[in-house]
């Protein structure tokens, strides 16, 4: 008989589709859509760990650094360089610091395509991320959302999937062990000036896997 319900330890039952919608069920066989755009991360080792061999459009990636600026932005520089030449905006919502423009330029990023948004509160920040994805004017949206919640992440994932856009989020580190609708969840720890440890907490279509070391100087231009 086909399974239609899942049961929690408290004895309450939920329809299976509701549990899946809340990100409480992980489907090992659910592979990302192969027709969606995939862009190389610029790091061969990271590409091998990403389910489709690169960053895939339509998939939110949550990033959990042990502290901001520990290499979490560095691993995105090659893909941002590619996206910045697509004549659309790269929207940065509530960044904790203003990016250093000369370093971005050296990484090949056209800083004229960066759009920084400083919302006044949590509600406005979530709205900016979601609307940026749905607008059709952004090649990617990046959001620092320490006060996000599972329902908000799910809405953002649905917007990202519908627009076939790229999206990276920085939620509160306290949420990294909780359920999330984001297909990718990545933990980043800086080892040295040139090395970072990366570990996928979740990656749709594959098991999370073990931590691996990434040389931050090994990136190649992606486009």
Order of alpha helices (4+ residues) and beta strands (2+ residues): beta-beta-alpha-beta-alpha-beta-beta-alpha-beta-alpha-beta-alpha-beta-alpha-beta-beta-beta-beta
